[in-house]
Amino acid sequence: MRKSHPIRRVVLAGAATVSGIVLLLSLKPATDPASAQAAGGAAPPAAAQSPQGGAQAAGSGTVTGDAARTQYGAVQVRLTVSNGRITQAEAVQAPKGGQSDQITANAVPKLNQAAIAAQSADIDAVSGATYTSAGYKESLQSAIDKAKAGAGSSQNSGSQDSGATQTRTVTGSVAQTQYGPVQVRITVNGDKITKAEAVQAPSGGQSTNITANAVPKLNQAAVTAGNADIDAVSGATYTSAGYKQSLQSALDQAGG
């Protein structure tokens, strides 16, 4: 029998070793996330799950109730609403001067807190502030009604248009002037102002005559212009400036 040549044995042994390594590699799994992480590599990212319906807030925004007249002054409430819930309440107007300052400072924070807690105008009056509490509740209910009307309009915007144009009334924020507050309420039909009125204006002494002359002209100008870019009435500079400021606030609430 002929002996194998030493070089041939080395070649055969090397070929056998290479074949074994190839066989082992072919048996290793193609992907192994756990092994990849253990080796310092990054595993394939999992598909992100997005929340159903998105994160859009419905029934959110700021709304100001109508000013409520009381024996000691006007009370007006502004609400911040998020997802249909009252998240903030504040009195943009409240009785002031003399003892009213102390009563307001004590009562209004309690009424604000009560409005948020109750989520309605069904709140208790603050002891010693009967008139302020009553005015607060009245303006608060007005703001809640406006917020509900706005939310209902938003929900119905996706439905079929019946052809009817919605008419709404919006009251602007109070504008303080040198001679007294001015506040404007507008009635809007579609995108047009159909009516404008001053629910508050300077009064007493000469201011009464100035208001009586200026306000009707300002109301007419607001309806004609359809915006707050109106001219001041001669002799009623401060009243005109306050009127335009409150008018712009009302337009902003009405959506432009």
Residue pairs with C-beta under 8 A, 6 or more apart in sequence:
31 44
33 43
33 44
34 43
36 42
36 43
37 43
57 82
57 83
58 83
58 84
58 151
58 154
58 155
59 81
59 82
59 83
59 84
59 147
59 150
59 151
59 154
60 81
60 82
60 83
61 80
61 81
61 147
61 150
62 78
62 79
62 80
62 81
62 253
63 78
63 79
63 81
63 143
63 146
63 147
63 150
63 253
64 76
64 77
64 78
64 79
64 92
64 143
64 146
64 171
64 172
64 173
64 249
64 253
65 76
65 77
65 78
65 79
65 138
65 139
65 140
65 141
65 142
65 143
65 144
65 146
65 171
66 76
66 138
66 139
66 142
66 171
66 185
66 199
67 74
67 75
67 76
67 93
67 139
67 171
67 174
67 183
67 199
67 200
68 74
68 75
68 76
68 134
68 135
68 136
68 138
68 139
68 142
69 135
70 95
70 131
70 132
70 134
70 135
71 131
72 95
72 100
72 131
72 132
73 93
73 94
73 95
73 96
73 97
73 100
74 93
74 95
74 135
74 174
74 181
74 200
75 91
75 93
75 94
75 95
75 132
75 135
75 136
75 138
75 139
76 91
76 92
76 93
76 139
76 174
76 183
77 89
77 90
77 91
77 92
77 115
77 136
77 139
77 140
77 142
77 143
78 89
78 90
78 91
78 92
78 143
78 173
79 86
79 88
79 89
79 115
79 140
79 143
79 144
79 147
80 86
80 87
80 88
80 89
81 87
81 147
84 151
85 119
86 115
86 116
86 119
86 144
87 116
88 112
88 116
89 111
89 112
89 113
89 115
89 116
89 140
90 112
91 104
91 108
91 111
91 112
91 136
92 173
92 174
93 174
93 181
94 104
94 108
94 132
94 136
95 103
95 104
95 131
95 132
96 104
100 132
103 128
103 129
103 132
104 129
104 132
106 126
106 128
106 129
107 126
107 128
107 129
107 132
107 133
107 136
108 132
108 136
110 126
111 123
111 126
111 132
111 133
111 136
111 137
111 140
114 123
114 124
115 121
115 123
115 140
120 144
121 137
121 138
121 140
121 141
121 144
123 137
123 140
124 133
125 133
125 134
125 137
126 132
126 133
146 170
149 168
153 166
153 168
165 189
165 190
166 189
166 190
167 187
167 188
167 189
167 194
168 187
168 188
168 254
169 185
169 186
169 187
169 188
170 185
170 186
170 188
170 250
170 251
170 253
170 254
171 183
171 184
171 185
171 199
171 250
171 253
172 183
172 184
172 185
172 186
172 245
172 246
172 247
172 248
172 249
172 250
172 251
172 253
173 183
173 245
173 246
173 249
174 181
174 182
174 183
174 200
174 246
175 181
175 182
175 183
175 241
175 242
175 243
175 245
175 246
175 249
176 242
177 202
177 238
177 239
177 241
177 242
178 238
179 202
179 207
179 210
179 238
179 239
180 200
180 201
180 202
180 203
180 204
180 207
181 200
181 202
181 242
182 198
182 200
182 201
182 202
182 239
182 242
182 243
182 245
182 246
183 198
183 199
183 200
183 201
183 246
184 196
184 197
184 198
184 199
184 222
184 243
184 246
184 247
184 249
184 250
185 196
185 197
185 198
185 199
185 250
186 193
186 195
186 196
186 197
186 222
186 247
186 250
186 251
186 254
187 193
187 194
187 195
187 196
188 194
188 254
191 226
191 256
192 226
193 222
193 223
193 226
193 251
194 223
195 219
195 223
196 218
196 219
196 220
196 222
196 223
196 247
197 219
198 211
198 215
198 218
198 219
198 243
201 211
201 215
201 239
201 243
202 210
202 211
202 238
202 239
203 211
207 239
210 235
210 236
210 239
211 236
211 239
213 233
213 235
213 236
214 233
214 235
214 236
214 239
214 240
214 243
215 239
215 243
217 233
218 230
218 233
218 239
218 240
218 243
221 230
221 231
222 228
222 230
222 247
227 251
228 244
228 245
228 247
228 248
228 251
230 244
230 247
231 240
232 240
232 241
232 244
233 239
233 240
